[in-house]
Amino acid sequence: MRVTKSADVRKSEILDIAEVLFNEKGYNEATVEDILKKSGIAKGTLYYHFKNKEDILLAMIERQIEQREQSLRQIAEDEEISSAEKLFRVITLLSKSGFLAESLHETENAELHQKSFTRSLMRFAPILTEMVEHGIEKSDFSTPYPKESVELLFCASQLHDPGVFVWTDEERRRKVEAFYWMLEVTLGISDDAKKELYRLAGLSKEAPKNE
């Protein structure tokens, strides 16, 4: 008996298979035919859900953004952890490049990479702004620009993207320290919250000296 699957289930299965192939072969090397062969579905079924390979990648980007958005909201709404720990967990989550990173870092996919970054910023910023505003209410943060601070810090975090910038270990260390210093200054983090944040990150509370 033939099993009929819903459109959402079938679409998700195609994305799962495409993800495996993109990881194995790379986005540019994997083909629609590879996806059809591995999934065993008819060409018409695939094209019913997706226009082309780029459309599949865009759907994968959107799915990853949705997953991260859900994780960020869980962190932001967790009343059992402090403002500093929320901030540290957010940084940890966003620092993970994700399975799409290598594909998006290809020169020919620069436009898709930009779309992904812009979409992420628009989706994540409201959640992170609410988190910062809640921290302000608790006197853990003090900034007159919670939304703008979040947006600027999110953009600054792209300096840590290994697919875009190649740093030495020492350069990377200093940029991590500088980023936490920016967090401290931009968000106006209280002394107690700052101590906890730096402890969680395994960093010294003192800014690195000029070299």
Accessible surface in RSA format (square Angstrom, percent):
REM  Atomic radii and reference values for relative SASA: ProtOr
REM  Chains: A
REM  Algorithm: Lee & Richards
REM  Probe-radius: 1.40
REM  Slices: 20
REM RES _ NUM      All-atoms   Total-Side   Main-Chain    Non-polar    All polar
REM                ABS   REL    ABS   REL    ABS   REL    ABS   REL    ABS   REL
RES MET A   1   233.91 121.1 152.16 100.7  81.75 194.6 129.46 110.1 104.45 138.4
RES ARG A   2   215.13  90.3 189.92  96.8  25.21  60.0  75.00 102.5 140.13  84.9
RES VAL A   3   110.35  72.6  94.07  85.2  16.28  39.2  97.60  84.8  12.76  34.6
RES THR A   4   125.33  89.1  94.96  96.3  30.37  72.4  72.60  97.5  52.73  79.7
RES LYS A   5    84.41  41.2  61.51  37.7  22.89  54.5  35.74  32.2  48.66  51.8
RES SER A   6    65.12  55.0  47.55  63.5  17.57  40.5  54.39 115.8  10.73  15.0
RES ALA A   7    56.07  51.6  43.82  67.6  12.25  27.9  48.07  67.7   8.00  21.2
RES ASP A   8   114.16  80.0 107.89 107.4   6.27  14.8  31.36  73.8  82.80  82.6
RES VAL A   9    72.58  47.8  69.42  62.8   3.16   7.6  72.50  63.0   0.08   0.2
RES ARG A  10    57.94  24.3  57.94  29.5   0.00   0.0   4.67   6.4  53.27  32.3
RES LYS A  11    78.24  38.2  78.24  48.0   0.00   0.0  25.24  22.7  53.00  56.5
RES SER A  12    44.77  37.8  42.92  57.3   1.85   4.3  24.35  51.8  20.42  28.6
RES GLU A  13    53.28  30.6  52.01  39.3   1.27   3.0  30.20  58.4  23.08  18.8
RES ILE A  14     1.16   0.7   1.15   0.9   0.01   0.0   1.16   0.8   0.00   0.0
RES LEU A  15     9.42   5.2   9.42   6.7   0.00   0.0   9.42   6.6   0.00   0.0
RES ASP A  16    68.36  47.9  65.54  65.2   2.82   6.7  26.04  61.3  42.32  42.2
RES ILE A  17    37.57  21.4  36.24  27.0   1.33   3.2  37.57  27.1   0.00   0.0
RES ALA A  18     0.00   0.0   0.00   0.0   0.00   0.0   0.00   0.0   0.00   0.0
RES GLU A  19    44.43  25.5  44.23  33.5   0.20   0.5   3.87   7.5  40.56  33.1
RES VAL A  20    64.01  42.1  61.89  56.0   2.12   5.1  64.01  55.6   0.00   0.0
RES LEU A  21    10.66   5.9  10.66   7.6   0.00   0.0  10.66   7.5   0.00   0.0
RES PHE A  22     8.93   4.5   3.82   2.4   5.11  13.3   4.06   2.5   4.87  13.9
RES ASN A  23    88.25  60.9  56.12  54.2  32.13  77.4  23.98  57.7  64.26  62.1
RES GLU A  24   118.65  68.1  78.61  59.5  40.04  95.3  42.50  82.2  76.15  62.2
RES LYS A  25   101.15  49.3  80.57  49.4  20.58  49.0  58.77  52.9  42.38  45.1
RES GLY A  26    27.95  34.5   0.00   N/A  27.95  34.5  26.69  73.3   1.26   2.8
RES TYR A  27    16.20   7.6  13.77   7.8   2.44   6.3   6.71   5.0   9.49  11.7
RES ASN A  28    57.40  39.6  32.86  31.8  24.53  59.1  22.17  53.4  35.22  34.0
RES GLU A  29   124.00  71.2 112.00  84.7  12.00  28.6  35.93  69.5  88.07  71.9
RES ALA A  30     0.12   0.1   0.00   0.0   0.12   0.3   0.00   0.0   0.12   0.3
RES THR A  31    63.11  44.9  60.89  61.7   2.23   5.3  59.87  80.4   3.25   4.9
RES VAL A  32    22.94  15.1  20.53  18.6   2.40   5.8  20.53  17.8   2.40   6.5
RES GLU A  33   100.11  57.5  97.43  73.7   2.68   6.4  56.39 109.1  43.72  35.7
RES ASP A  34    29.29  20.5  25.75  25.6   3.53   8.4   3.69   8.7  25.60  25.5
RES ILE A  35     0.02   0.0   0.02   0.0   0.00   0.0   0.02   0.0   0.00   0.0
RES LEU A  36    17.47   9.7  14.30  10.2   3.17   8.0  14.60  10.3   2.87   7.7
RES LYS A  37   180.84  88.2 152.20  93.4  28.64  68.2 105.83  95.3  75.01  79.9
RES LYS A  38   107.64  52.5  75.83  46.5  31.80  75.7  39.87  35.9  67.77  72.2
RES SER A  39    27.34  23.1   1.28   1.7  26.05  60.0   2.79   6.0  24.54  34.4
RES GLY A  40    67.71  83.5   0.00   N/A  67.71  83.5  32.84  90.1  34.87  78.1
RES ILE A  41    24.22  13.8   9.18   6.8  15.03  36.2  14.74  10.6   9.48  25.7
RES ALA A  42    66.52  61.2  50.63  78.1  15.88  36.1  61.07  86.0   5.45  14.4
RES LYS A  43   110.28  53.8 103.02  63.2   7.27  17.3  55.58  50.0  54.70  58.3
RES GLY A  44    52.44  64.7   0.00   N/A  52.44  64.7  40.12 110.1  12.32  27.6
RES THR A  45    45.96  32.7  39.14  39.7   6.82  16.2  19.49  26.2  26.47  40.0
RES LEU A  46     0.00   0.0   0.00   0.0   0.00   0.0   0.00   0.0   0.00   0.0
RES TYR A  47    96.12  44.9  76.27  43.4  19.85  51.7  50.90  38.3  45.22  55.7
RES TYR A  48   170.11  79.4 138.66  78.9  31.45  81.8 100.73  75.7  69.38  85.5
RES HIS A  49    32.45  17.7  12.01   8.3  20.45  52.3   5.35   5.5  27.11  31.5
RES PHE A  50     3.89   1.9   1.84   1.1   2.05   5.3   3.59   2.2   0.30   0.9
RES LYS A  51   160.27  78.2 141.53  86.8  18.74  44.6  89.12  80.2  71.15  75.8
RES ASN A  52    71.21  49.1  71.02  68.6   0.20   0.5  26.51  63.8  44.71  43.2
RES LYS A  53    39.57  19.3  38.40  23.6   1.17   2.8  26.28  23.7  13.29  14.2
RES GLU A  54    79.20  45.5  76.88  58.2   2.32   5.5  12.89  24.9  66.31  54.1
RES ASP A  55    32.40  22.7  31.16  31.0   1.24   2.9   1.85   4.4  30.55  30.5
RES ILE A  56     0.00   0.0   0.00   0.0   0.00   0.0   0.00   0.0   0.00   0.0
RES LEU A  57     0.00   0.0   0.00   0.0   0.00   0.0   0.00   0.0   0.00   0.0
RES LEU A  58    59.73  33.3  54.90  39.3   4.83  12.1  55.21  38.8   4.51  12.1
RES ALA A  59    20.95  19.3  10.61  16.4  10.34  23.5  17.78  25.0   3.17   8.4
RES MET A  60     0.03   0.0   0.00   0.0   0.03   0.1   0.00   0.0   0.03   0.0
RES ILE A  61     9.63   5.5   9.45   7.0   0.18   0.4   9.55   6.9   0.09   0.2
RES GLU A  62    51.12  29.4  50.88  38.5   0.25   0.6  36.62  70.8  14.51  11.8
RES ARG A  63    46.44  19.5  44.89  22.9   1.54   3.7  33.14  45.3  13.30   8.1
RES GLN A  64    27.04  15.1  26.33  19.2   0.71   1.7   6.40  13.6  20.64  15.7
RES ILE A  65     5.15   2.9   4.92   3.7   0.23   0.5   5.15   3.7   0.00   0.0
RES GLU A  66    84.18  48.3  79.06  59.8   5.12  12.2  20.45  39.6  63.73  52.0
RES GLN A  67    98.22  54.9  93.44  68.3   4.78  11.4  39.99  85.1  58.23  44.2
RES ARG A  68    39.99  16.8  39.20  20.0   0.79   1.9  12.23  16.7  27.76  16.8
RES GLU A  69    34.87  20.0  34.87  26.4   0.00   0.0   7.59  14.7  27.28  22.3
RES GLN A  70   113.20  63.3 107.54  78.6   5.66  13.5  33.62  71.6  79.58  60.4
RES SER A  71    39.86  33.7  38.68  51.6   1.17   2.7  10.03  21.4  29.82  41.8
RES LEU A  72     0.06   0.0   0.00   0.0   0.06   0.2   0.00   0.0   0.06   0.2
RES ARG A  73    94.47  39.7  94.47  48.2   0.00   0.0  36.28  49.6  58.19  35.3
RES GLN A  74   114.57  64.1 102.81  75.1  11.76  28.0  43.12  91.8  71.45  54.2
RES ILE A  75    22.93  13.1  20.84  15.5   2.09   5.0  22.89  16.5   0.05   0.1
RES ALA A  76    14.19  13.0   5.65   8.7   8.54  19.4   5.65   8.0   8.54  22.6
RES GLU A  77   107.78  61.9  89.78  67.9  18.00  42.9  41.18  79.7  66.60  54.4
RES ASP A  78    43.48  30.5  35.76  35.6   7.72  18.2  14.13  33.3  29.34  29.3
RES GLU A  79   123.63  71.0  94.36  71.4  29.27  69.7  55.48 107.3  68.15  55.6
RES GLU A  80   159.30  91.5 126.62  95.8  32.68  77.8  54.25 104.9 105.05  85.8
RES ILE A  81    21.73  12.4  13.14   9.8   8.59  20.7  19.06  13.7   2.67   7.3
RES SER A  82    39.01  33.0  30.74  41.0   8.27  19.0  34.59  73.7   4.42   6.2
RES SER A  83     4.97   4.2   3.77   5.0   1.20   2.8   2.13   4.5   2.84   4.0
RES ALA A  84     1.81   1.7   0.34   0.5   1.47   3.3   1.21   1.7   0.60   1.6
RES GLU A  85    41.76  24.0  41.76  31.6   0.00   0.0   2.14   4.1  39.62  32.3
RES LYS A  86     3.50   1.7   3.50   2.1   0.00   0.0   2.58   2.3   0.92   1.0
RES LEU A  87     9.88   5.5   9.88   7.1   0.00   0.0   9.88   6.9   0.00   0.0
RES PHE A  88    50.38  25.2  50.38  31.2   0.00   0.0  50.38  30.5   0.00   0.0
RES ARG A  89    94.76  39.8  91.02  46.4   3.74   8.9  26.41  36.1  68.34  41.4
RES VAL A  90     6.78   4.5   6.78   6.1   0.00   0.0   6.78   5.9   0.00   0.0
RES ILE A  91    30.63  17.4  26.75  19.9   3.88   9.4  29.77  21.4   0.85   2.3
RES THR A  92    55.91  39.8  52.60  53.3   3.31   7.9  51.64  69.4   4.27   6.5
RES LEU A  93    30.75  17.1  29.35  21.0   1.40   3.5  30.54  21.4   0.21   0.6
RES LEU A  94    41.14  22.9  20.97  15.0  20.18  50.7  21.20  14.9  19.95  53.7
RES SER A  95    82.37  69.6  44.98  60.0  37.38  86.1  42.18  89.8  40.18  56.3
RES LYS A  96   122.62  59.8 115.18  70.7   7.44  17.7  70.41  63.4  52.21  55.6
RES SER A  97    64.74  54.7  40.39  53.9  24.35  56.1  22.01  46.9  42.73  59.9
RES GLY A  98    30.12  37.1   0.00   N/A  30.12  37.1  19.10  52.4  11.02  24.7
RES PHE A  99    60.75  30.4  37.21  23.0  23.54  61.3  48.70  29.5  12.05  34.5
RES LEU A 100     1.84   1.0   1.84   1.3   0.00   0.0   1.84   1.3   0.00   0.0
RES ALA A 101    15.81  14.5  11.37  17.5   4.44  10.1  15.52  21.8   0.29   0.8
RES GLU A 102   139.11  79.9 132.35 100.1   6.77  16.1  50.93  98.5  88.19  72.0
RES SER A 103     7.98   6.7   5.53   7.4   2.46   5.7   2.42   5.2   5.56   7.8
RES LEU A 104     9.80   5.5   9.00   6.4   0.80   2.0   9.00   6.3   0.80   2.1
RES HIS A 105    47.77  26.1  21.53  15.0  26.24  67.1  17.75  18.3  30.02  34.9
RES GLU A 106    71.40  41.0  66.89  50.6   4.51  10.7   8.42  16.3  62.98  51.4
RES THR A 107   121.12  86.1 107.67 109.2  13.45  32.1  76.86 103.2  44.26  66.9
RES GLU A 108   121.15  69.6  83.10  62.9  38.05  90.6  55.60 107.5  65.55  53.5
RES ASN A 109     8.67   6.0   7.70   7.4   0.97   2.3   0.97   2.3   7.70   7.4
RES ALA A 110    60.79  55.9  52.74  81.4   8.04  18.3  56.22  79.2   4.56  12.1
RES GLU A 111   122.59  70.4 113.50  85.9   9.10  21.7  48.44  93.7  74.16  60.5
RES LEU A 112    11.28   6.3  11.28   8.1   0.00   0.0  11.28   7.9   0.00   0.0
RES HIS A 113    39.34  21.5  39.27  27.3   0.06   0.2  13.40  13.8  25.93  30.2
RES GLN A 114   107.49  60.1 104.32  76.2   3.16   7.5  46.38  98.7  61.10  46.3
RES LYS A 115    95.48  46.6  88.55  54.3   6.93  16.5  60.74  54.7  34.74  37.0
RES SER A 116    15.87  13.4  15.04  20.1   0.83   1.9   0.77   1.6  15.10  21.2
RES PHE A 117    42.29  21.2  37.03  22.9   5.26  13.7  42.15  25.6   0.14   0.4
RES THR A 118    62.05  44.1  61.42  62.3   0.63   1.5  52.94  71.1   9.11  13.8
RES ARG A 119   106.98  44.9 104.38  53.2   2.60   6.2  31.31  42.8  75.67  45.9
RES SER A 120    13.98  11.8  13.98  18.7   0.00   0.0   4.26   9.1   9.73  13.6
RES LEU A 121    29.43  16.4  29.43  21.1   0.00   0.0  29.43  20.7   0.00   0.0
RES MET A 122   126.09  65.3 114.01  75.5  12.08  28.8  90.34  76.8  35.75  47.4
RES ARG A 123    43.94  18.4  38.99  19.9   4.95  11.8  23.88  32.6  20.06  12.2
RES PHE A 124     4.64   2.3   4.64   2.9   0.00   0.0   4.64   2.8   0.00   0.0
RES ALA A 125     6.51   6.0   5.71   8.8   0.80   1.8   6.33   8.9   0.18   0.5
RES PRO A 126    72.08  52.5  63.79  58.1   8.29  30.2  71.34  58.9   0.74   4.6
RES ILE A 127     2.89   1.6   2.41   1.8   0.48   1.2   2.84   2.0   0.05   0.1
RES LEU A 128    11.74   6.5  11.74   8.4   0.00   0.0  11.74   8.2   0.00   0.0
RES THR A 129    13.81   9.8  13.81  14.0   0.00   0.0  13.51  18.1   0.30   0.5
RES GLU A 130   103.53  59.4  98.16  74.3   5.37  12.8  34.37  66.5  69.16  56.5
RES MET A 131     8.36   4.3   3.97   2.6   4.38  10.4   6.33   5.4   2.02   2.7
RES VAL A 132     2.01   1.3   2.01   1.8   0.00   0.0   2.01   1.7   0.00   0.0
RES GLU A 133    74.38  42.7  72.94  55.2   1.44   3.4  22.11  42.8  52.27  42.7
RES HIS A 134    55.62  30.4  53.80  37.4   1.81   4.6  44.44  45.8  11.18  13.0
RES GLY A 135     0.45   0.6   0.00   N/A   0.45   0.6   0.19   0.5   0.26   0.6
RES ILE A 136    56.51  32.2  47.69  35.5   8.83  21.3  47.69  34.3   8.83  23.9
RES GLU A 137   136.79  78.5 100.11  75.7  36.68  87.3  45.43  87.9  91.36  74.6
RES LYS A 138    96.32  47.0  70.42  43.2  25.89  61.7  57.01  51.3  39.31  41.9
RES SER A 139    87.26  73.7  69.42  92.7  17.84  41.1  38.90  82.8  48.36  67.8
RES ASP A 140    29.69  20.8  29.60  29.5   0.09   0.2   1.19   2.8  28.50  28.4
RES PHE A 141     4.13   2.1   0.85   0.5   3.27   8.5   1.25   0.8   2.88   8.2
RES SER A 142    81.95  69.2  69.12  92.2  12.83  29.6  31.57  67.2  50.38  70.6
RES THR A 143    15.03  10.7   3.20   3.2  11.84  28.2   2.70   3.6  12.33  18.6
RES PRO A 144   113.22  82.5  79.89  72.8  33.34 121.2  92.28  76.2  20.94 130.2
RES TYR A 145   135.51  63.3 135.02  76.8   0.48   1.3  87.47  65.7  48.04  59.2
RES PRO A 146    24.25  17.7  24.25  22.1   0.00   0.0  24.25  20.0   0.00   0.0
RES LYS A 147   106.21  51.8 106.21  65.2   0.00   0.0  77.10  69.4  29.10  31.0
RES GLU A 148    80.04  46.0  79.95  60.5   0.09   0.2  38.78  75.0  41.26  33.7
RES SER A 149     4.75   4.0   3.95   5.3   0.80   1.8   0.65   1.4   4.10   5.7
RES VAL A 150     9.78   6.4   6.73   6.1   3.05   7.3   8.58   7.5   1.19   3.2
RES GLU A 151    46.50  26.7  46.33  35.0   0.17   0.4  12.81  24.8  33.69  27.5
RES LEU A 152   120.65  67.2 117.00  83.7   3.65   9.2 117.14  82.3   3.51   9.4
RES LEU A 153    11.64   6.5  11.25   8.0   0.40   1.0  11.50   8.1   0.14   0.4
RES PHE A 154    19.87   9.9  13.66   8.5   6.21  16.2  18.98  11.5   0.89   2.6
RES CYS A 155    57.91  43.8  47.90  53.4  10.01  23.5  23.41  59.3  34.50  37.2
RES ALA A 156    21.86  20.1  11.82  18.2  10.04  22.8  20.65  29.1   1.21   3.2
RES SER A 157    28.98  24.5  22.79  30.4   6.19  14.3  19.73  42.0   9.26  13.0
RES GLN A 158    55.88  31.2  55.12  40.3   0.77   1.8  24.48  52.1  31.40  23.8
RES LEU A 159    75.10  41.8  74.49  53.3   0.61   1.5  74.49  52.3   0.61   1.6
RES HIS A 160    56.13  30.7  36.64  25.5  19.49  49.9  35.50  36.6  20.63  24.0
RES ASP A 161    23.66  16.6  17.50  17.4   6.17  14.6  12.44  29.3  11.22  11.2
RES PRO A 162    92.71  67.6  75.79  69.1  16.92  61.5  79.86  65.9  12.86  79.9
RES GLY A 163    37.75  46.6   0.00   N/A  37.75  46.6  14.90  40.9  22.85  51.2
RES VAL A 164    78.23  51.5  47.86  43.3  30.38  73.2  52.45  45.6  25.78  69.9
RES PHE A 165    72.61  36.3  67.85  42.0   4.76  12.4  70.42  42.7   2.18   6.2
RES VAL A 166   139.38  91.7 110.73 100.2  28.65  69.0 113.27  98.4  26.11  70.8
RES TRP A 167    60.40  24.2  50.65  24.5   9.76  22.9  52.14  27.8   8.26  13.4
RES THR A 168    83.15  59.1  73.81  74.8   9.34  22.3  79.14 106.3   4.01   6.1
RES ASP A 169   115.85  81.2 106.14 105.6   9.71  23.0  38.59  90.8  77.26  77.1
RES GLU A 170    78.10  44.8  73.69  55.7   4.41  10.5  52.50 101.5  25.60  20.9
RES GLU A 171    70.64  40.6  68.81  52.1   1.82   4.3  23.34  45.1  47.30  38.6
RES ARG A 172   100.40  42.2 100.28  51.1   0.12   0.3  45.78  62.6  54.62  33.1
RES ARG A 173    97.18  40.8  90.01  45.9   7.17  17.1  64.77  88.5  32.41  19.6
RES ARG A 174    67.64  28.4  65.98  33.6   1.67   4.0  18.42  25.2  49.22  29.8
RES LYS A 175    53.87  26.3  50.85  31.2   3.02   7.2  24.04  21.6  29.84  31.8
RES VAL A 176    50.06  32.9  49.60  44.9   0.46   1.1  50.06  43.5   0.00   0.0
RES GLU A 177    34.34  19.7  30.19  22.8   4.15   9.9   9.41  18.2  24.93  20.4
RES ALA A 178    44.27  40.7  41.79  64.5   2.47   5.6  44.27  62.3   0.00   0.0
RES PHE A 179    19.00   9.5  17.60  10.9   1.40   3.6  18.71  11.3   0.29   0.8
RES TYR A 180    11.67   5.4  11.67   6.6   0.00   0.0   6.18   4.6   5.49   6.8
RES TRP A 181   119.06  47.8 119.06  57.6   0.00   0.0 102.52  54.7  16.53  26.8
RES MET A 182    68.51  35.5  67.45  44.6   1.05   2.5  45.31  38.5  23.19  30.7
RES LEU A 183     4.61   2.6   4.61   3.3   0.00   0.0   4.61   3.2   0.00   0.0
RES GLU A 184    31.30  18.0  29.10  22.0   2.20   5.2   5.13   9.9  26.17  21.4
RES VAL A 185    86.81  57.1  66.51  60.2  20.30  48.9  72.17  62.7  14.65  39.7
RES THR A 186    43.17  30.7  29.37  29.8  13.80  32.9  22.39  30.1  20.78  31.4
RES LEU A 187     1.91   1.1   1.91   1.4   0.00   0.0   1.91   1.3   0.00   0.0
RES GLY A 188    25.95  32.0   0.00   N/A  25.95  32.0  19.88  54.5   6.07  13.6
RES ILE A 189    13.60   7.7   0.87   0.7  12.73  30.7   0.87   0.6  12.73  34.5
RES SER A 190    34.82  29.4  24.10  32.2  10.72  24.7  32.83  69.9   1.99   2.8
RES ASP A 191    93.60  65.6  88.95  88.5   4.65  11.0  23.28  54.8  70.33  70.1
RES ASP A 192   113.01  79.2 104.22 103.7   8.79  20.8  34.38  80.9  78.63  78.4
RES ALA A 193     6.74   6.2   2.46   3.8   4.28   9.7   6.40   9.0   0.34   0.9
RES LYS A 194    41.31  20.2  41.31  25.3   0.00   0.0   7.95   7.2  33.35  35.5
RES LYS A 195   111.35  54.3 106.84  65.6   4.50  10.7  55.58  50.0  55.76  59.4
RES GLU A 196    45.54  26.1  41.58  31.5   3.96   9.4  15.75  30.5  29.79  24.3
RES LEU A 197     0.34   0.2   0.34   0.2   0.00   0.0   0.34   0.2   0.00   0.0
RES TYR A 198    10.39   4.8  10.32   5.9   0.06   0.2   7.05   5.3   3.34   4.1
RES ARG A 199   159.94  67.2 137.40  70.0  22.54  53.7  77.19 105.5  82.76  50.2
RES LEU A 200    50.17  27.9  29.04  20.8  21.13  53.1  32.30  22.7  17.86  48.1
RES ALA A 201    28.01  25.8   2.33   3.6  25.68  58.4   5.96   8.4  22.05  58.4
RES GLY A 202    67.54  83.3   0.00   N/A  67.54  83.3  36.77 100.9  30.77  68.9
RES LEU A 203    40.97  22.8  24.32  17.4  16.66  41.9  28.71  20.2  12.26  33.0
RES SER A 204    76.08  64.3  54.23  72.4  21.85  50.3  50.14 106.8  25.94  36.3
RES LYS A 205   105.21  51.3  87.79  53.9  17.42  41.5  38.53  34.7  66.68  71.0
RES GLU A 206   140.86  80.9 126.68  95.8  14.18  33.8  48.07  93.0  92.79  75.8
RES ALA A 207    59.54  54.7  34.97  54.0  24.57  55.9  39.39  55.5  20.15  53.4
RES PRO A 208    46.00  33.5  21.08  19.2  24.92  90.6  32.35  26.7  13.65  84.8
RES LYS A 209   179.01  87.3 165.49 101.5  13.52  32.2 114.39 103.0  64.62  68.8
RES ASN A 210   147.02 101.4 119.28 115.3  27.74  66.8  31.33  75.4 115.69 111.8
RES GLU A 211   164.61  94.5  86.56  65.5  78.05 185.8  78.08 151.0  86.53  70.6
END  Absolute sums over single chains surface
CHAIN  1 A    12497.2      10367.3       2129.8       6797.3       5699.9
END  Absolute sums over all chains
TOTAL         12497.2      10367.3       2129.8       6797.3       5699.9
